[in-house]
Amino acid sequence: MNDLDAIAGLAANLPSLQAPGSITSLLGNKNASATELKEAAEGFEAVLLEKLLQEMRKTIPKSGLLDSPISDQMNDMFWSFLAKDLAEKGGIGLSGEVYRQMQNEMNSQAKPPALEQLL
């Protein structure tokens, strides 16, 4: 199993990564542009950061001051936008690594296999 297979396995479990232009829709697409790959990698990192922030938020005790369904929805939106903004600004560096790995995979699919690989 290579790195892209592991990423695809993780992405398959997250519905937000199933949309057109997402990382799973671009895997195996030899005609994907660099911009599409970069956006997909950033989207993947944004979803991962959002999940990470959600888990971190669970550790903060509730004060009762802002407990309502509306404030919960606003908090969810805030953390979602924060995760997306973090990913767009470099995040934890994962999107760059995913982008490079996807680009390498696309380049290796375009080349015919080496003789050593065929034997």
C-alpha positions, 0 to 999 in steps of 0.5 A: 500500500502506497501513501496515496492508497492510505490517503484515499482510504482515509478520504473514503471515510469522510463524506466531504472528501467525496465531492467533485474536485476533491482528493478522491475524485482526482486520484487516478485522473491523469488529466488533473491540473496542478490547480485542481491538485492543489485545491484538493490537497488544501481541502483534504488538510482543511477537513483534517484540521476541522476534525482535529479542532472539533476534537480539541474543542470537546476538551473545553468545558462549557460555561453555560453562558452561550449554550443554545442551538444557534450558538452551537451552529455559529461555533461549528461555522467558526471552527470550519472557517478557521480550519479552511483558512489555516489550510489555505495559509499553509496549515500544518504543511500536510497539503504541500506533502499531499500535493507533491505525492499526488503530483508524483503519482500522476507523473508516474502513471503517465510514464511507461513502467521501467523494464525492472518493474515488468520483470 
